[in-house]
Amino acid sequence: MKKNEKAVAVEALKAAIAAQRGAVVAEYRGLKVLEITALRKKLRAIDAEIRVVKNTLILRAAEGTPFGELSPHFTGPTALAFAHGDPVAMAKVM
């Protein structure tokens, strides 16, 4: 990933953090492609999303935000689910 691509990715993550009403940090190891695709589809239906992110990028994006308190959890294969609607519905799907 080039430097300018990283900057764009960090800004997109900052926007997602600012717009979220609830979030879940999860390790996605062991999920098959079909399973994560089905999860994405279910989350989209309830106005939520899941993103697989590089830890270095989410650490930069979370810096200086309340989301930064989650930084110890950004290790290994990390997926972030953001609720734009009902956070309880997102938690149930997750």
N, C-alpha and C positions, 0 to 999 in steps of 0.2 A: 504494500500500500504506500503510495507516494505521500509526501508531506502535505500537499494541498488536499488530497483525498482524506487524510486523517483529520485535518482541520474541519472539513465539511462534515465528516462523521461525528466529530465531537460537538459541533454546533447543532446537528440534528438530535443528538442525545440530550443536549441541554434543553432544547425545545420540548422534547418528549417528557423530560423530568419536570419542567415548568408546567406542562399541560396536564399532567397526571393527577388523578384523584385518589389513587392507591397503587401500590406496586408490590410485586413479589419477585424476590431474587431466588433463582433455582439452578440447580445443577442438572443439566439435560443429558448427562452421560447415560447410555443405555437405551435412549429412545430411538426408534427406527424412523426413517424419513416419513413413512406413511403416518406414524403416530404424531410426529410434530406437525405435520401438515394438517391432520385432523384437529389437533389442538388449536392451531392458528385459525382454522375455519370457525371453530366454536367460539373463540375469543372475539373474532371479528363480528360475529352475530350479536354479541352483547356490548359492542362498542369498547373493545379492549384489543390489545395487541401483545405479541411476544416477539422479542428480538434476541438473537444470539449475538453477543458482543465480545469484542476483545477487552480484556481486563484493563489494559493500559488506557484505552479510550474512555471507558466508563469512569475510571478513576479521575481522569482529567475533566470530564464533563460534570462529575459530582462534586468536584472541589469547590468549596465555598457555598455549598447548598446543604440543606438538612439531609439530603440524600447521601452526603459525604460520610455520615455516621455509619453507613452500611459498608464502607470500604473494606473492612476485614473479611467480608463475605465474597469479595470479588477475586476468587482464586479458582483455578481449575476451569472446566468448561462452564461458562456462565450464561444463563438466559435470564432476561428481564421481562416481566409481564407488566404492562401499564394499563390501568383502567382509566378510560376517558368518561365512562358512565358510572354505573353502580359498582363500587369496589367489592361489595359482598358477592355479587354475581360472578365477578372475575375470580375471586378466591374459591368459590364453589367449583368452577370449571377447572381451575388449577389442581 
